[in-house]
């Protein structure tokens, strides 16, 4: 299994990261993609990936929450990061009109800049979208044919949005949100619409601990070792054999991030 979205630079992993990684391996994970959300965290993700070769890889980018930090110096540093072999995608980048920690204008400019970098470096894009699907599609569409591939990470949207993303040939990342009876119930119905070669799985650790896990973990911190539970939930919703789902998502993720199987 490959977890395509883990925030290992988060301070909640500071005290026991080696144990977290060992438990992930024991749970059957073969690779983790560490998410870069700003320049500092992208640099930290790269350092981590160099420390655990052939197990950790990473992305480098500026999250829409941090879009206001996208200045000329940030672009220079991002360009330097994208030359590193451990960095397998541009991102996390995109639009988040739910919280608007950066203004929509700043978010759109940062997103376009990163799409252009992905085209230039011919790297896939690891994308974030919340309450912004129309503008998101408008911005992505001109670049999609020039990109190797792109994924909407932690998809939580509607069936109509999923259909639009699939029509654009985007990949879809599903997290433990699908295990949340309060807000993820609709995903159980529409996850079956995602083709095998477009579906990838992720924990988004330390966020989004699967709420339906029993027994419930003592800590609210999500970890990569819980990915098998998310995979099982997705497989059941798709009425698909679990091993087939794992094999397909691993193959898709290897191809998407250009990993060595």
Residue frames as qw, qx, qy, qz and C-alpha x, y, z in Angstrom:
[[0.000, 0.886, 0.464, 0.000, 0.00, 0.00, 0.00],
 [0.388, 0.195, -0.005, 0.901, 1.04, 3.56, -0.69],
 [0.131, -0.798, -0.454, 0.373, -0.20, 6.48, 1.42],
 [0.464, 0.523, 0.261, 0.666, -0.14, 9.42, -0.99],
 [0.064, -0.749, -0.008, -0.660, -0.70, 12.11, 1.65],
 [0.703, -0.501, -0.398, 0.310, 1.01, 12.25, 5.05],
 [0.014, 0.908, -0.111, 0.404, 1.92, 15.42, 6.94],
 [0.853, -0.210, -0.314, 0.360, 4.96, 14.01, 8.72],
 [0.342, 0.342, -0.221, 0.847, 6.45, 17.47, 9.27],
 [0.478, -0.689, -0.207, -0.504, 3.57, 18.19, 11.66],
 [0.075, -0.568, 0.617, -0.540, 4.73, 18.70, 15.27],
 [0.840, -0.244, 0.214, -0.435, 2.49, 15.83, 16.43],
 [0.963, 0.188, -0.162, 0.103, 5.08, 13.44, 14.99],
 [0.142, 0.824, -0.460, 0.300, 8.11, 15.09, 16.59],
 [0.506, -0.562, 0.582, -0.300, 8.47, 12.70, 19.52],
 [0.689, -0.104, 0.714, -0.068, 8.01, 9.29, 17.89],
 [0.577, 0.599, -0.273, -0.484, 8.40, 9.52, 14.11],
 [0.181, 0.393, -0.891, -0.137, 10.69, 6.44, 13.81],
 [0.307, 0.126, 0.886, -0.324, 8.08, 4.35, 15.64],
 [0.564, 0.541, 0.223, -0.583, 5.29, 5.72, 13.43],
 [0.462, 0.580, -0.541, -0.396, 7.25, 4.76, 10.30],
 [0.008, 0.226, -0.973, 0.050, 8.09, 1.28, 11.61],
 [0.428, 0.289, 0.731, -0.445, 4.43, 0.65, 12.44],
 [0.564, 0.587, -0.100, -0.572, 3.47, 1.82, 8.96],
 [0.307, 0.441, -0.809, -0.238, 5.81, -0.76, 7.45],
 [0.157, -0.009, 0.952, -0.263, 4.40, -3.46, 9.72],
 [0.514, 0.446, 0.456, -0.573, 0.91, -2.51, 8.55],
 [0.671, 0.343, 0.607, 0.255, 1.94, -3.26, 4.96],
 [0.281, 0.939, 0.031, -0.198, 2.79, 0.17, 3.61],
 [0.826, 0.148, 0.196, 0.507, 5.56, 0.22, 1.03],
 [0.347, 0.248, 0.078, 0.901, 5.85, 3.99, 0.47],
 [0.096, -0.796, -0.466, 0.374, 4.63, 7.26, 1.96],
 [0.339, 0.555, 0.206, 0.731, 4.39, 10.58, 0.15],
 [0.324, -0.513, -0.402, 0.686, 5.17, 13.38, 2.61],
 [0.204, 0.844, 0.425, 0.254, 3.19, 16.53, 1.87],
 [0.372, -0.089, -0.075, 0.921, 4.92, 19.89, 1.48],
 [0.018, 0.812, 0.583, -0.005, 2.58, 22.80, 2.27],
 [0.036, 0.994, -0.079, -0.071, 4.96, 25.76, 2.27],
 [0.507, 0.692, -0.477, 0.192, 8.65, 26.33, 1.58],
 [0.242, -0.564, 0.692, -0.380, 9.85, 25.47, 5.09],
 [0.789, -0.071, 0.526, -0.311, 7.76, 22.30, 5.35],
 [0.847, 0.515, -0.112, -0.074, 8.69, 21.27, 1.80],
 [0.283, 0.680, -0.627, 0.254, 12.36, 21.55, 2.78],
 [0.480, -0.364, 0.689, -0.403, 11.65, 19.50, 5.92],
 [0.906, 0.208, 0.239, -0.281, 9.79, 16.90, 3.85],
 [0.678, 0.625, -0.383, 0.056, 12.78, 16.63, 1.53],
 [0.040, -0.595, 0.723, -0.349, 15.16, 16.14, 4.46],
 [0.725, -0.131, 0.551, -0.393, 12.91, 13.40, 5.84],
 [0.891, 0.413, 0.013, -0.186, 12.73, 11.68, 2.46],
 [0.455, 0.663, -0.569, 0.170, 16.51, 11.69, 2.15],
 [0.300, -0.470, 0.719, -0.415, 16.69, 10.10, 5.63],
 [0.665, 0.074, 0.702, -0.244, 14.40, 7.21, 4.65],
 [0.255, 0.415, -0.595, -0.639, 15.29, 6.42, 1.03],
 [0.324, -0.014, -0.870, -0.370, 12.98, 4.14, -0.98],
 [0.158, -0.471, -0.832, 0.247, 10.28, 4.48, 1.69],
 [0.024, 0.788, 0.331, -0.519, 9.60, 8.21, 2.00],
 [0.344, 0.337, 0.398, 0.781, 9.12, 10.53, -0.96],
 [0.055, -0.586, -0.421, 0.690, 7.61, 14.00, -0.93],
 [0.301, 0.782, 0.413, 0.357, 5.91, 16.88, -2.65],
 [0.340, -0.268, -0.123, 0.893, 6.97, 20.53, -2.65],
 [0.020, 0.580, 0.509, 0.636, 4.55, 23.39, -2.89],
 [0.050, -0.028, 0.350, -0.935, 2.52, 26.13, -1.27],
 [0.011, -0.495, -0.861, 0.118, -0.90, 25.31, 0.16],
 [0.010, -0.691, -0.392, -0.607, -3.73, 27.78, -0.52],
 [0.511, -0.803, -0.275, 0.138, -3.73, 28.68, 3.19],
 [0.555, -0.531, 0.164, 0.618, -0.11, 29.87, 2.71],
 [0.568, 0.604, 0.381, 0.409, -0.64, 31.44, -0.72],
 [0.042, -0.999, -0.010, -0.033, 0.17, 34.91, 0.62],
 [0.571, -0.626, 0.414, 0.332, 3.77, 33.69, 1.08],
 [0.753, 0.335, 0.428, 0.371, 4.20, 33.10, -2.66],
 [0.071, 0.929, -0.152, -0.331, 6.68, 35.84, -3.51],
 [0.608, 0.687, -0.397, -0.039, 9.64, 35.85, -5.90],
 [0.089, -0.561, 0.788, -0.235, 11.96, 34.37, -3.28],
 [0.715, -0.022, 0.612, -0.338, 9.52, 31.52, -2.64],
 [0.823, 0.532, -0.008, -0.199, 9.37, 30.78, -6.35],
 [0.327, 0.702, -0.627, 0.085, 13.17, 30.65, -6.54],
 [0.332, -0.365, 0.812, -0.312, 13.31, 28.22, -3.61],
 [0.813, 0.209, 0.412, -0.355, 10.50, 26.12, -5.01],
 [0.701, 0.634, -0.296, -0.136, 12.29, 25.82, -8.34],
 [0.089, 0.585, -0.784, 0.189, 15.40, 24.59, -6.51],
 [0.580, -0.137, 0.700, -0.394, 13.36, 22.01, -4.58],
 [0.836, 0.379, 0.166, -0.361, 11.72, 20.64, -7.70],
 [0.502, 0.625, -0.593, -0.073, 15.09, 19.54, -9.07],
 [0.289, -0.416, 0.813, -0.289, 15.51, 17.03, -6.21],
 [0.399, 0.053, -0.851, -0.338, 14.82, 13.39, -7.13],
 [0.068, -0.229, -0.880, 0.410, 12.94, 12.68, -3.90],
 [0.321, 0.396, 0.265, -0.819, 10.33, 15.29, -4.79],
 [0.262, 0.182, 0.900, 0.296, 7.71, 13.54, -6.86],
 [0.078, 0.723, 0.622, 0.292, 5.01, 16.19, -7.32],
 [0.055, 0.291, -0.079, 0.952, 4.25, 19.90, -7.12],
 [0.543, -0.571, -0.341, -0.512, 1.95, 20.78, -4.23],
 [0.115, 0.601, 0.787, -0.081, 0.02, 20.77, -2.05],
 [0.003, 0.153, -0.134, -0.979, -1.50, 23.58, -4.07],
 [0.031, -0.497, -0.811, -0.306, -4.95, 24.66, -5.09],
 [0.218, -0.436, -0.083, -0.869, -7.88, 26.68, -3.79],
 [0.298, -0.390, -0.803, 0.338, -9.65, 26.81, -0.42],
 [0.160, -0.432, -0.150, -0.875, -12.54, 29.28, -0.37],
 [0.616, -0.534, -0.577, -0.038, -13.88, 27.67, 2.80],
 [0.589, -0.611, -0.248, 0.467, -11.47, 29.42, 5.15],
 [0.352, 0.849, 0.069, 0.388, -9.70, 31.98, 2.97],
 [0.654, -0.601, 0.003, 0.460, -6.60, 32.22, 5.16],
 [0.261, -0.223, 0.373, 0.862, -5.12, 33.79, 2.04],
 [0.453, 0.487, 0.109, -0.739, -7.31, 35.89, -0.24],
 [0.807, 0.409, 0.424, -0.037, -8.89, 34.24, -3.31],
 [0.447, 0.869, -0.210, -0.027, -6.71, 36.46, -5.50],
 [0.177, -0.688, 0.703, -0.042, -3.53, 35.29, -3.72],
 [0.720, -0.047, 0.686, -0.098, -4.68, 31.67, -3.91],
 [0.760, 0.610, 0.214, -0.070, -5.38, 31.84, -7.63],
 [0.290, 0.863, -0.414, 0.006, -2.02, 33.43, -8.40],
 [0.366, -0.526, 0.763, -0.084, -0.13, 30.87, -6.28],
 [0.793, 0.175, 0.571, -0.120, -2.05, 27.99, -7.89],
 [0.673, 0.738, -0.002, -0.048, -1.38, 29.19, -11.45],
 [0.050, 0.810, -0.583, 0.026, 2.30, 29.69, -10.68],
 [0.509, -0.326, 0.792, -0.090, 2.58, 26.13, -9.40],
 [0.811, 0.423, 0.389, -0.112, 0.67, 24.68, -12.35],
 [0.489, 0.835, -0.251, -0.021, 3.15, 26.45, -14.63],
 [0.187, -0.653, 0.730, -0.074, 6.07, 25.03, -12.64],
 [0.740, -0.011, 0.659, -0.132, 4.59, 21.54, -12.89],
 [0.753, 0.646, 0.116, -0.054, 4.38, 21.91, -16.66],
 [0.225, 0.855, -0.466, 0.040, 7.94, 23.22, -16.83],
 [0.233, -0.508, 0.815, -0.153, 9.40, 20.45, -14.64],
 [0.667, 0.057, -0.626, -0.401, 6.99, 17.82, -16.00],
 [0.050, 0.033, -0.873, 0.483, 5.92, 16.75, -12.54],
 [0.286, -0.558, -0.741, -0.238, 2.45, 15.67, -11.43],
 [0.151, -0.435, 0.170, -0.871, 0.38, 18.02, -9.27],
 [0.317, -0.340, -0.825, 0.320, -0.94, 17.28, -5.77],
 [0.115, -0.392, -0.197, -0.891, -3.99, 19.50, -5.45],
 [0.048, -0.349, -0.722, 0.595, -6.32, 20.81, -2.73],
 [0.190, -0.328, -0.393, -0.838, -9.85, 22.08, -3.35],
 [0.091, -0.448, -0.773, 0.439, -12.50, 23.22, -0.85],
 [0.167, 0.786, 0.464, -0.373, -15.65, 25.13, -1.79],
 [0.035, 0.712, -0.309, -0.630, -13.98, 26.32, -4.98],
 [0.673, 0.119, 0.695, 0.222, -14.70, 23.72, -7.65],
 [0.517, 0.806, 0.289, 0.021, -15.85, 26.07, -10.42],
 [0.064, 0.938, -0.332, -0.079, -12.81, 28.35, -10.20],
 [0.579, -0.425, 0.679, 0.152, -10.58, 25.30, -9.63],
 [0.715, 0.358, 0.574, 0.178, -11.74, 23.69, -12.89],
 [0.361, 0.930, 0.065, -0.003, -11.38, 27.02, -14.70],
 [0.141, -0.858, 0.484, 0.100, -7.74, 27.33, -13.61],
 [0.617, -0.272, 0.724, 0.143, -6.71, 23.70, -14.09],
 [0.761, 0.506, 0.393, -0.096, -8.31, 23.13, -17.50],
 [0.450, 0.856, -0.240, -0.091, -5.82, 25.10, -19.65],
 [0.084, -0.688, 0.719, -0.046, -2.90, 23.15, -18.17],
 [0.837, -0.153, 0.465, -0.246, -4.25, 19.63, -17.93],
 [0.899, 0.437, 0.023, 0.034, -3.03, 18.40, -21.32],
 [0.372, 0.754, -0.447, 0.306, 0.47, 19.72, -20.59],
 [0.453, -0.579, 0.571, -0.366, 0.75, 17.98, -17.22],
 [0.222, 0.201, -0.953, -0.036, 1.94, 14.38, -16.70],
 [0.437, -0.470, -0.759, -0.108, -0.97, 13.90, -14.27],
 [0.147, -0.370, 0.298, -0.868, -2.79, 15.57, -11.38],
 [0.385, -0.355, -0.845, 0.111, -4.70, 14.41, -8.30],
 [0.395, -0.619, -0.010, -0.679, -7.43, 16.04, -6.25],
 [0.338, 0.100, -0.819, 0.452, -6.15, 15.01, -2.85],
 [0.045, 0.262, 0.730, -0.630, -8.62, 14.29, -0.01],
 [0.244, -0.246, -0.520, -0.781, -11.66, 14.51, -2.28],
 [0.074, 0.295, 0.766, -0.567, -14.80, 15.31, -0.28],
 [0.260, 0.182, -0.171, -0.933, -17.02, 16.81, -2.97],
 [0.700, 0.279, 0.333, -0.566, -20.29, 15.98, -4.65],
 [0.728, 0.226, 0.621, 0.183, -21.09, 13.48, -7.38],
 [0.472, 0.867, 0.152, 0.044, -21.30, 16.32, -9.92],
 [0.092, -0.891, 0.436, 0.090, -17.84, 17.57, -8.90],
 [0.634, -0.276, 0.703, 0.166, -16.41, 14.05, -9.08],
 [0.701, 0.520, 0.471, 0.124, -17.82, 13.63, -12.59],
 [0.281, 0.955, -0.093, 0.001, -16.25, 16.93, -13.66],
 [0.320, -0.735, 0.587, 0.114, -12.86, 15.96, -12.23],
 [0.703, -0.010, 0.692, 0.166, -12.92, 12.56, -13.89],
 [0.599, 0.747, 0.283, 0.051, -13.89, 14.19, -17.18],
 [0.105, 0.938, -0.331, -0.008, -10.68, 16.23, -16.84],
 [0.844, 0.239, -0.437, 0.200, -8.72, 12.96, -16.37],
 [0.159, -0.673, 0.511, -0.510, -7.81, 13.90, -12.80],
 [0.510, -0.058, -0.828, 0.227, -6.87, 11.28, -10.23],
 [0.539, -0.642, -0.093, -0.537, -8.81, 11.17, -6.97],
 [0.297, 0.213, -0.783, 0.504, -7.38, 10.69, -3.47],
 [0.649, -0.541, -0.339, -0.414, -9.73, 9.29, -0.82],
 [0.097, 0.392, -0.672, 0.620, -9.01, 9.66, 2.90],
 [0.154, -0.246, -0.883, 0.369, -10.64, 8.59, 6.16],
 [0.331, 0.096, 0.057, -0.937, -13.26, 11.28, 5.49],
 [0.576, -0.036, -0.638, -0.510, -15.18, 8.38, 3.93],
 [0.463, -0.190, -0.824, 0.265, -15.31, 6.80, 7.41],
 [0.030, 0.086, 0.400, -0.912, -17.06, 9.83, 8.94],
 [0.045, 0.522, 0.850, 0.052, -20.78, 9.21, 9.40],
 [0.003, 0.726, 0.326, -0.606, -21.41, 12.95, 9.90],
 [0.237, 0.790, -0.156, -0.543, -20.02, 14.31, 6.64],
 [0.004, -0.453, 0.788, 0.417, -18.53, 11.52, 4.54],
 [0.626, 0.207, 0.706, -0.258, -21.58, 9.33, 4.01],
 [0.631, 0.689, 0.021, -0.355, -22.08, 10.49, 0.42],
 [0.129, 0.655, -0.712, -0.218, -18.59, 9.27, -0.50],
 [0.480, -0.073, 0.868, -0.100, -19.65, 5.68, 0.21],
 [0.649, 0.556, 0.458, -0.244, -22.16, 6.02, -2.62],
 [0.506, 0.842, -0.103, -0.155, -19.98, 7.72, -5.23],
 [0.310, -0.658, 0.652, 0.214, -16.52, 6.20, -4.63],
 [0.716, 0.143, 0.674, 0.116, -17.51, 3.30, -6.89],
 [0.534, 0.827, 0.149, -0.092, -17.58, 5.75, -9.81],
 [0.066, -0.841, 0.491, 0.219, -13.80, 6.23, -9.72],
 [0.871, 0.376, -0.314, -0.037, -11.98, 4.00, -12.24],
 [0.900, -0.331, -0.013, 0.283, -9.26, 1.72, -10.86],
 [0.673, 0.195, 0.053, 0.712, -6.56, 3.67, -12.66],
 [0.019, 0.690, 0.045, 0.722, -7.69, 6.99, -11.16],
 [0.668, -0.694, -0.125, -0.239, -8.14, 6.04, -7.50],
 [0.481, 0.322, -0.602, 0.550, -5.47, 6.50, -4.82],
 [0.638, -0.653, -0.404, -0.048, -5.70, 6.24, -1.03],
 [0.291, 0.462, -0.367, 0.753, -4.31, 8.37, 1.78],
 [0.443, -0.514, -0.639, 0.362, -4.57, 9.09, 5.48],
 [0.039, 0.792, 0.036, 0.608, -3.73, 12.83, 5.48],
 [0.714, -0.481, -0.363, 0.357, -2.11, 12.08, 8.85],
 [0.077, -0.090, -0.860, 0.497, -2.22, 13.44, 11.52],
 [0.444, 0.102, 0.091, -0.885, -5.63, 14.71, 10.42],
 [0.724, 0.114, -0.312, -0.605, -8.86, 12.81, 9.67],
 [0.164, -0.173, 0.945, -0.225, -8.60, 9.82, 12.00],
 [0.399, -0.200, -0.740, -0.503, -11.25, 7.38, 10.68],
 [0.438, -0.302, 0.335, -0.778, -14.21, 7.92, 13.03],
 [0.886, -0.065, -0.152, -0.434, -15.70, 4.48, 12.42],
 [0.468, 0.353, -0.778, 0.226, -12.65, 2.55, 13.69],
 [0.766, -0.487, 0.138, -0.396, -13.49, 0.07, 16.46],
 [0.394, -0.742, -0.378, 0.389, -11.99, -0.08, 18.95],
 [0.204, 0.954, 0.027, 0.218, -11.40, 3.64, 18.71],
 [0.650, 0.243, -0.338, 0.635, -7.69, 4.56, 19.12],
 [0.447, -0.651, -0.386, 0.477, -6.82, 6.33, 22.37],
 [0.232, -0.416, 0.143, 0.868, -5.13, 9.16, 20.48],
 [0.490, 0.748, 0.301, -0.330, -6.94, 11.42, 18.01],
 [0.003, -0.671, 0.549, 0.498, -3.77, 11.50, 15.89],
 [0.903, 0.392, 0.065, -0.166, -4.18, 9.76, 12.57],
 [0.371, -0.579, 0.665, 0.293, -1.24, 7.64, 11.36],
 [0.438, 0.415, -0.642, -0.473, -0.22, 5.85, 8.16],
 [0.038, -0.086, 0.989, -0.117, -0.73, 2.50, 9.91],
 [0.445, 0.380, 0.600, -0.546, -4.49, 3.12, 9.70],
 [0.329, 0.387, -0.480, -0.716, -4.47, 3.15, 5.88],
 [0.110, -0.050, -0.974, -0.189, -5.56, -0.52, 5.69],
 [0.157, 0.481, 0.724, -0.468, -8.78, 0.40, 7.51],
 [0.310, 0.588, -0.054, -0.745, -9.49, 3.16, 4.99],
 [0.211, 0.278, -0.796, -0.495, -8.74, 0.75, 2.14],
 [0.029, 0.231, 0.967, -0.102, -11.15, -1.81, 3.59],
 [0.251, 0.581, 0.455, -0.627, -13.92, 0.80, 3.89],
 [0.309, 0.538, -0.360, -0.697, -13.38, 1.89, 0.28],
 [0.114, 0.129, -0.939, -0.297, -13.28, -1.69, -1.00],
 [0.141, 0.390, 0.863, -0.289, -16.56, -2.51, 0.73],
 [0.297, 0.636, 0.199, -0.684, -18.21, 0.63, -0.68],
 [0.326, 0.510, -0.548, -0.577, -17.00, -0.31, -4.17],
 [0.931, 0.044, 0.265, -0.248, -18.01, -3.95, -3.67],
 [0.590, 0.656, -0.466, 0.065, -14.46, -4.80, -4.64],
 [0.910, -0.181, -0.255, 0.273, -12.05, -7.41, -3.36],
 [0.382, -0.898, 0.117, 0.182, -9.72, -5.75, -0.85],
 [0.656, -0.311, 0.455, 0.516, -6.55, -7.21, -2.33],
 [0.482, 0.545, 0.474, 0.496, -7.58, -6.06, -5.80],
 [0.051, -0.980, -0.152, -0.119, -8.17, -2.55, -4.49],
 [0.537, -0.729, 0.276, 0.323, -4.78, -2.50, -2.75],
 [0.662, 0.010, 0.517, 0.543, -3.00, -3.84, -5.83],
 [0.351, 0.727, 0.425, 0.410, -4.73, -1.35, -8.15],
 [0.169, -0.984, -0.043, -0.021, -4.15, 1.69, -5.95],
 [0.621, -0.552, 0.359, 0.425, -0.51, 0.73, -5.47],
 [0.600, 0.255, 0.515, 0.556, 0.00, 0.36, -9.21],
 [0.162, 0.881, 0.326, 0.301, -1.75, 3.67, -9.89],
 [0.368, -0.916, 0.084, 0.135, 0.29, 5.47, -7.23],
 [0.691, -0.278, 0.419, 0.518, 3.59, 4.01, -8.45],
 [0.481, 0.483, 0.474, 0.557, 2.83, 5.24, -11.95],
 [0.037, -0.951, -0.256, -0.167, 1.52, 8.64, -10.84],
 [0.377, -0.893, 0.218, 0.111, 4.53, 9.49, -8.65],
 [0.639, 0.627, -0.436, 0.093, 7.05, 7.67, -10.85],
 [0.557, -0.590, 0.553, -0.189, 8.14, 5.37, -8.04],
 [0.326, 0.348, -0.869, -0.130, 10.13, 2.18, -8.45],
 [0.832, -0.265, -0.195, -0.447, 7.63, -0.66, -7.77]]
